[in-house]
């Protein structure tokens, strides 16, 4: 069984979708561990509820990114992941970390559009200004330290509706995230299996 390590920094609804899909066989893998960089957040409770090991690897004050990523990599490596899944991870990873694992990232935007944190809010504001007609959700490979820019595995469009509120749009985006993370991780695992043949 392929092993996944999920890196998450928030409530963990996307991690939950992936844990559920592994548990019911839609994804042919196990979530070996959840690792977060923040204490007292929802993803830790979700991992505990699923009986999945969870760990907090917090950055020390004034710690260099490379030093933090080395500590993070050492911890992640202990779980021997076939794939590392960034599901709401809020730190930019260094090239050194990216070269250590096969990594995919879930990002709430269409490929090649909005990068970084706050993409849902930024897309909504752009729609209000008449600059966007739709946004989307993608999962992409993370081969290097570029932000939200690796080869796309899967993406789905999420349209804006007339008189949309940010809350309604964000809800549709999150529902789409929960579906795309499951199908894209399955596709990523199939790609890994093909390369290994």
Phi, psi and omega in degrees: 000129179294147183250132178247143166242127181258127173256124183215149184238010187220218186293330173089024179292326177289321174299321179298316178301320180288318177299318179297318181293325175291320182294324183262005172090000177292329172247125184276070182196171174240143170277105183287329182193156169245130179238133179231161176255008183228140177274158172056049176237164189299327184297331178294319178294321180295318178297316179299319180296332179267000181070029182255133178302140178225147182218150176251122174242092183271148175285139175280154177303132178064016179287135177294147180303317182297322179292318177298313183296329176294316177297318178297315180298319179300319180289315180298321183299330180300336181267000177050057184285140168281334181208135173256130183246119175271110184239076184086033177278128190255018176243144173279127182273147177282162178301324179300317177294316183299328179283347185275340187216162164277125188229137169237153182231134171269128181223131184275068176197161173291149177305136174076014181248262188265128180247165174081189183288157176073026185295325180295313180295319179296321179294317180298317179295321178294321176297317179298329178276358180082017184265343181227145173254340179205160170240208180179181179230134178227156166238131184223159174290152179240084182276343185206191188275004176296149184267120174054044188225007182281174179304131185280132175270314180201147171211153177227139179284149173230114184279155169273148178250155177303137180061027180300143167259160176301320182296317180293316178297314180299322179299315179295322178297315181295320177300320179291320177305316184296331178278314186293322182298325181290308183292324182288323176295320175301316179295320179297318179296324177294320178297319178298317180296321179295315180297326184284345182289000000 
